[in-house]
Amino acid sequence: MVPSPHVIVRIDLARVRASALAIRARAGVDVLAVVKADAYGFGAAAVVRAIDDVVDGYCFFSLAEILACDLRALTAKPAITFGPPGDADAALYRQHRVRPAVASVDDARRYRSADPILSVDTGMQRFACPPGDLRDALRAGGCREAMTHARTPDQVQRLLELTKGETLRLHAAGSSLLHEPAARLDAVRPGIALYAGAARVSTRLFEARDAAGPAGYSGFASPTGRHGVILCGYAKGLRPGPCLVDGCPSQILEVGMQSAFVACPPGARAGAEVVMLGEGVTESAVAEAWGASPHVVLVQLAGAGVRKPE
Ligand SMILES: *Cc1c(COP(=O)(O)O)cnc(C)c1O
């Protein structure tokens, strides 16, 4: 997506760092920061620089992402990839000191020299080794570490049962299980918990007027009797939901391809600031309005505009 020149994205890296510190203090185990998808749109290199002395390692989706942010120029800390290892040679993983997660006996064998991590299926049914192949895959890869994509504490328990008797470093928890002490195992893998609350996405009213009857495609009526237009639409991922106009809680009422209608407080004029994320407009509030996850909201809105330094 090409960022809109009308939308300004500010990333509060100090806040990301504070979240990393809080997670580390609370979890009491290694923190493997998830910086896949360009750190959820925040910029992987910038995030790594901001938290490198706080965390114990990094999780990406692919080796390509690691090369794209030139990770080895930024940090010597360990990095792992979650996605399918693809066709890259084990030697390339070794060269960049990256360990791939593997999900089959074949891949475990193929990437053995890169010290692979076995991803175990405990219910996610994606990028993970079926329990029946677990012992063979561990042997084939010489694995010292295993992980699972867990959504529930039961799935963490399942990982423990399946790997019983093996000497493995284990991890399972993303952000949703950070509050579960039993899910922490040897490391946690927070993604959204690092980023939530740290992006501010704003634009300005291009125009504003008192309504003259039903407006827009849908014939909406602004609850305040006044509405404005912003130059950001569903082509940039925007959907109807909460916002602030001139600091007042308001609503994005109707979204078009490259513009949207916003309900306005009575006096609001063209040029008034519209905050689409940040300052109390939380990822979860927007996610609820969108019928989507906070991850979707962050990635869409953090990618919708031009990134400005804090
Ligand atoms: C993306 C991902 C995470 C982080 O998820 P959040 O919900 O953003 O914390 C952790 N583990 C795996 C395997 C993932 O793919």
The ligand as a MOL file (V3000), in Angstrom:
LIG
                    3D

  0  0  0     0  0            999 V3000
M  V30 BEGIN CTAB
M  V30 COUNTS 15 15 0 0 0
M  V30 BEGIN ATOM
M  V30 1 C 2.6410 -13.2400 15.3970 0
M  V30 2 C 3.0240 -14.2810 16.3650 0
M  V30 3 C 3.2030 -13.9800 17.7200 0
M  V30 4 C 2.8620 -12.6260 18.3100 0
M  V30 5 O 1.4760 -12.4690 18.3460 0
M  V30 6 P 0.8070 -11.2210 19.1160 0
M  V30 7 O -0.6150 -11.6190 19.2670 0
M  V30 8 O 0.9470 -10.0510 18.2130 0
M  V30 9 O 1.5270 -11.0640 20.3770 0
M  V30 10 C 3.6840 -14.9690 18.5540 0
M  V30 11 N 3.9510 -16.2090 18.0880 0
M  V30 12 C 3.7620 -16.5430 16.7990 0
M  V30 13 C 4.0720 -17.9280 16.3570 0
M  V30 14 C 3.2900 -15.6050 15.8780 0
M  V30 15 O 3.1150 -15.9400 14.6040 0
M  V30 END ATOM
M  V30 BEGIN BOND
M  V30 1 1 1 2
M  V30 2 1 2 3
M  V30 3 2 2 14
M  V30 4 1 3 4
M  V30 5 2 3 10
M  V30 6 1 4 5
M  V30 7 1 5 6
M  V30 8 2 6 7
M  V30 9 1 6 8
M  V30 10 1 6 9
M  V30 11 1 10 11
M  V30 12 2 11 12
M  V30 13 1 12 13
M  V30 14 1 12 14
M  V30 15 1 14 15
M  V30 END BOND
M  V30 END CTAB
M  END
